[in-house]
Amino acid sequence: MKRKQFICFSLIVLLVSAAFGGVAFAQANGPFTIAVVVKSEGNPFFEAVEVGCREAVEEIGAGDTLIFLGPESPTVEGQIEVISALVAQGIDGITIAANEPNALVPVCQRAQKAGIVVTSFDSLVSPDGSQLFINQADMERVGRDQVRLMAEILDYEGQFAILSAGPTMSNQNTWIAWMLEELAEPEYAKMELVAIVYGMDEREKSYSEAMGLFRSYPDLRGIISPTTVGMAATARAIKDAELDGKVFLTGLGLPSEMAAYIREGICPQMALWNPIDLGYMATYVTRLMVAGKIKGEVGETFEVGKMGSREITMDPALGKVVLLGPPFVFNQENIDDWADVY
């Protein structure tokens, strides 16, 4: 276990002072300590999220402290340990990208009883443990669009597989459920989903799972990977296995990691939202709740800094939700515009 996991002694802390113009909270409402708990350390997606978290704290400009951390590997147990230590420290607010929606509920309920605002983002904590979910994109659209992207690449015919992150991650499971709904439509009658495998959001395991798919399904034509770690690992596996032009990839990838593979045609097109914007919104909205600027109730409308106006809505499966926006599709025509952004 790395030293930084002992967060009582070595929290990653960002101290910010002086307002940077725009909307700023009164000093009487702060400073506050806001924690962002991600799925694991070393994930490039969450490294981009951290950039947005810092931007939000800088824009608020009330001398807040930002704590950004996660367990060494993407496990529920690791997140429970991290959150428990944060509760003991008496922070003001916490937003969590959950490794499992239900197992975190007890520790999140303890946090709320201690007076800590608890929200979730990216992958929700069940509504019993989270006061609000900052959702990156409409779950149904994300799932359905990934099947549509794969179908366009394969000309609606052939075998494909799904290489997901972890079997307990709520966002992954919801997207896959919508993929299956979309796949049931008649236009996909000649497409066959042969397997769903899990790389646990770890590079080498994802790479190994992709290689296993190549061996098990010699007629495989495509892989959907709804995880940035899985996307990069699968693209590398396709390249190493010399399956360029035979097996194609799509899913949710970071432009900075996938640009070369898009240019080469290994991944003709993929989708993703801006993780910097997601981190910004999760931090900003959580700070609004901590300061009492919003209550987190359905129907509330409010300004989220540079992101503009948002409204809290109710989703039957997700609870109370604030939506970031639709995903963006990257391809050979636009990847050069985004490869150096995130």
CORWOHU-V555696 format. One record per residue. N is the residue number from 1. RES is the residue in three letters. PHI is phi in radians with two decimals (999 if undefined). OMEGA is omega in degrees with one decimal (* if undefined). Layout:
n = {N N}
res = {RES RES}
phi = {PHI PHI}
omega = {OMEGA OMEGA}
//
This chain:
n = {1 2 3 4 5 6 7 8 9 10 11 12 13 14 15 16 17 18 19 20 21 22 23 24 25 26 27 28 29 30 31 32 33 34 35 36 37 38 39 40 41 42 43 44 45 46 47 48 49 50 51 52 53 54 55 56 57 58 59 60 61 62 63 64 65 66 67 68 69 70 71 72 73 74 75 76 77 78 79 80 81 82 83 84 85 86 87 88 89 90 91 92 93 94 95 96 97 98 99 100 101 102 103 104 105 106 107 108 109 110 111 112 113 114 115 116 117 118 119 120 121 122 123 124 125 126 127 128 129 130 131 132 133 134 135 136 137 138 139 140 141 142 143 144 145 146 147 148 149 150 151 152 153 154 155 156 157 158 159 160 161 162 163 164 165 166 167 168 169 170 171 172 173 174 175 176 177 178 179 180 181 182 183 184 185 186 187 188 189 190 191 192 193 194 195 196 197 198 199 200 201 202 203 204 205 206 207 208 209 210 211 212 213 214 215 216 217 218 219 220 221 222 223 224 225 226 227 228 229 230 231 232 233 234 235 236 237 238 239 240 241 242 243 244 245 246 247 248 249 250 251 252 253 254 255 256 257 258 259 260 261 262 263 264 265 266 267 268 269 270 271 272 273 274 275 276 277 278 279 280 281 282 283 284 285 286 287 288 289 290 291 292 293 294 295 296 297 298 299 300 301 302 303 304 305 306 307 308 309 310 311 312 313 314 315 316 317 318 319 320 321 322 323 324 325 326 327 328 329 330 331 332 333 334 335 336 337 338 339 340 341 342}
res = {MET LYS ARG LYS GLN PHE ILE CYS PHE SER LEU ILE VAL LEU LEU VAL SER ALA ALA PHE GLY GLY VAL ALA PHE ALA GLN ALA ASN GLY PRO PHE THR ILE ALA VAL VAL VAL LYS SER GLU GLY ASN PRO PHE PHE GLU ALA VAL GLU VAL GLY CYS ARG GLU ALA VAL GLU GLU ILE GLY ALA GLY ASP THR LEU ILE PHE LEU GLY PRO GLU SER PRO THR VAL GLU GLY GLN ILE GLU VAL ILE SER ALA LEU VAL ALA GLN GLY ILE ASP GLY ILE THR ILE ALA ALA ASN GLU PRO ASN ALA LEU VAL PRO VAL CYS GLN ARG ALA GLN LYS ALA GLY ILE VAL VAL THR SER PHE ASP SER LEU VAL SER PRO ASP GLY SER GLN LEU PHE ILE ASN GLN ALA ASP MET GLU ARG VAL GLY ARG ASP GLN VAL ARG LEU MET ALA GLU ILE LEU ASP TYR GLU GLY GLN PHE ALA ILE LEU SER ALA GLY PRO THR MET SER ASN GLN ASN THR TRP ILE ALA TRP MET LEU GLU GLU LEU ALA GLU PRO GLU TYR ALA LYS MET GLU LEU VAL ALA ILE VAL TYR GLY MET ASP GLU ARG GLU LYS SER TYR SER GLU ALA MET GLY LEU PHE ARG SER TYR PRO ASP LEU ARG GLY ILE ILE SER PRO THR THR VAL GLY MET ALA ALA THR ALA ARG ALA ILE LYS ASP ALA GLU LEU ASP GLY LYS VAL PHE LEU THR GLY LEU GLY LEU PRO SER GLU MET ALA ALA TYR ILE ARG GLU GLY ILE CYS PRO GLN MET ALA LEU TRP ASN PRO ILE ASP LEU GLY TYR MET ALA THR TYR VAL THR ARG LEU MET VAL ALA GLY LYS ILE LYS GLY GLU VAL GLY GLU THR PHE GLU VAL GLY LYS MET GLY SER ARG GLU ILE THR MET ASP PRO ALA LEU GLY LYS VAL VAL LEU LEU GLY PRO PRO PHE VAL PHE ASN GLN GLU ASN ILE ASP ASP TRP ALA ASP VAL TYR}
phi = {999 -1.30 -1.03 -1.19 -1.27 -1.43 -1.23 -1.12 -1.93 -2.50 -1.15 -1.43 -2.06 -2.05 -1.71 -2.21 -2.27 1.22 -1.26 -1.85 1.48 1.23 -1.35 -2.32 -1.48 -1.13 -1.06 -1.11 -1.65 -2.86 -1.29 -2.07 -1.95 -1.99 -1.91 -2.06 -1.88 -1.78 -1.20 -2.92 -1.29 1.32 -1.58 -1.01 -1.04 -1.34 -1.13 -1.23 -0.99 -1.04 -1.01 -1.17 -1.04 -1.14 -1.03 -1.10 -1.13 -1.13 -1.18 -1.10 1.09 -2.03 1.26 -1.18 -1.88 -1.86 -1.95 -2.19 -2.86 -2.80 -1.24 -1.13 -2.24 -1.35 -2.08 -1.13 -1.04 -1.12 -1.19 -1.06 -1.08 -1.09 -1.15 -1.03 -1.16 -1.14 -1.05 -1.10 -1.44 1.28 -1.21 -1.67 -2.65 -2.55 -2.19 -2.27 -1.68 -1.39 -1.42 -2.78 -1.27 -1.69 -1.15 -1.47 -1.01 -1.00 -1.21 -1.24 -1.15 -1.08 -1.09 -1.15 -1.12 -1.47 1.57 -1.64 -1.23 -2.16 -2.17 -2.34 -2.59 1.16 -2.37 -1.31 -1.50 -0.89 -0.93 -1.12 -1.99 -2.25 -1.42 -2.87 -1.98 -1.60 -1.61 -1.21 -2.90 -1.02 -1.05 -1.09 -1.12 -1.03 -1.13 -1.12 -1.12 -1.18 -1.17 -1.11 -1.10 -1.11 -1.09 -1.11 -1.16 -1.58 0.98 1.08 -2.70 2.13 -1.47 -2.56 -2.28 -2.03 -1.96 -1.66 -1.49 -2.14 -1.21 -1.80 -1.41 -1.12 -1.15 -1.05 -1.14 -1.18 -1.06 -1.12 -1.04 -1.28 -1.04 -1.15 -1.07 -1.14 -1.11 -1.30 -1.21 -1.08 -1.18 -1.79 -1.04 -1.66 -1.79 -2.17 -1.44 -1.69 -2.89 -2.13 -2.18 -2.27 -1.70 1.04 0.96 -2.05 -1.04 -1.25 -1.17 -1.09 -1.05 -1.11 -1.14 -1.12 -1.06 -1.12 -1.12 -1.08 -1.25 -1.35 -2.29 -1.11 -1.69 -1.05 -2.00 -2.74 -2.38 -1.78 -2.18 -1.46 -2.68 -1.10 -1.13 -1.11 -1.06 -1.12 -1.18 -1.19 -1.06 -1.13 -1.13 -1.04 -1.12 -1.16 -1.44 0.98 -1.86 -0.96 1.45 -1.96 -2.07 -2.02 -2.17 -2.59 2.56 -2.05 -2.29 -1.44 -0.96 -1.11 -1.52 -1.83 -0.98 -1.11 -1.22 -1.23 -1.08 -1.40 1.58 -1.12 -2.13 -1.07 -2.78 -2.67 -2.29 -3.09 -1.60 -1.49 -1.15 -1.12 -1.11 -1.13 -1.11 -1.03 -1.18 -1.06 -1.22 -1.12 -1.15 -1.06 -1.11 -1.03 -1.21 -1.06 -1.39 1.34 -1.26 -2.35 -1.76 1.42 -1.75 -1.04 1.69 -1.16 -2.06 -2.86 -1.67 -2.01 0.88 -1.15 -1.42 1.47 -1.40 -2.40 -2.27 -1.48 -2.11 -1.90 -1.94 -0.99 -1.66 -1.81 1.47 -1.35 -2.32 -2.03 -1.77 -1.23 2.69 -1.27 -1.24 -1.95 -1.69 -1.83 -2.63 -1.11 -1.31 -2.14 -1.09 -1.14 -1.30 -2.07 -1.06 -1.74 -1.58 -2.82}
omega = {-177.7 -177.0 -174.5 175.0 176.0 -165.2 175.5 -175.8 -171.4 176.4 173.3 -171.0 174.3 178.1 -177.7 178.0 177.1 178.4 -178.4 -178.3 -178.7 -176.7 177.0 179.3 177.8 -179.7 178.5 179.8 -178.5 -0.8 178.4 173.2 -179.1 178.3 173.8 -178.6 -177.7 -173.4 179.8 173.7 169.4 178.4 -176.1 177.6 -177.3 170.8 174.9 176.2 -178.2 177.9 179.1 177.3 179.3 178.5 -179.5 -179.1 178.3 -179.1 178.9 169.8 -179.6 179.7 -179.4 172.4 176.8 174.4 -178.0 -176.3 176.6 177.3 -178.6 177.1 -173.4 -179.7 175.2 -177.7 179.2 179.2 177.8 178.8 -179.7 -177.2 179.2 179.0 177.7 177.8 -180.0 -179.4 176.6 176.4 -175.6 -178.3 -178.8 173.3 -164.9 166.8 -164.7 172.0 176.7 -170.7 -171.5 -175.8 179.7 -175.2 -177.7 -178.8 177.1 174.8 175.5 178.4 -179.7 177.6 177.6 177.4 -179.6 173.1 -179.4 172.1 173.8 -179.9 177.8 178.0 -163.4 158.6 -178.6 -175.6 177.0 -178.2 -176.6 -177.8 -177.1 177.5 174.8 -172.2 -176.0 -178.6 177.5 -173.5 -179.2 -178.3 179.5 -179.2 -178.5 -177.1 -179.8 174.2 179.7 177.8 178.8 -178.9 179.1 180.0 -175.2 -175.6 172.9 -178.8 173.0 -179.9 173.8 -179.9 174.4 175.0 -174.5 179.0 -179.2 -176.5 179.0 -175.5 -170.6 -178.9 178.8 -177.6 179.3 177.5 -179.3 177.5 178.5 172.7 -179.3 175.9 -179.5 -177.4 179.2 179.4 -172.6 -177.8 180.0 -174.5 -178.2 176.4 -177.1 172.7 -172.8 -176.7 167.5 -178.8 -172.9 177.5 175.4 -178.6 175.0 -171.8 -173.9 177.7 177.5 177.5 -179.9 179.1 177.7 178.0 177.4 176.8 179.4 -179.5 -174.4 -174.8 -176.3 178.5 -178.9 -180.0 -176.3 175.0 169.9 176.9 -177.6 -178.9 -175.3 177.9 178.9 179.4 -177.5 -179.7 -179.3 177.9 178.2 179.1 178.2 179.7 -177.4 179.8 179.9 178.6 175.5 179.5 177.6 176.7 -176.4 -172.6 167.3 -179.5 -177.5 -174.4 175.5 179.3 -178.4 -179.6 -170.3 -173.5 -177.5 -178.8 175.4 179.1 -178.1 179.6 176.1 174.9 -175.4 178.6 179.1 -178.8 171.1 168.7 -180.0 -178.6 175.8 177.3 179.9 177.8 177.5 -176.6 -179.4 -179.8 -176.7 -178.5 177.7 178.3 176.3 179.7 179.0 -178.4 -178.9 178.9 171.9 -179.2 -176.9 -177.9 178.9 179.0 177.5 172.8 -173.8 179.4 177.9 177.4 -176.7 -178.9 176.9 -173.4 175.8 179.0 175.7 178.9 178.4 174.7 -176.6 -177.4 -171.1 -175.8 -178.5 -167.9 163.2 -173.0 175.9 -179.4 -176.3 175.4 -179.6 -179.9 178.6 177.5 -176.7 -177.0 -173.9 -172.3 -180.0 178.2 -172.0 -172.3 -179.3 -176.4 178.6 *}
//
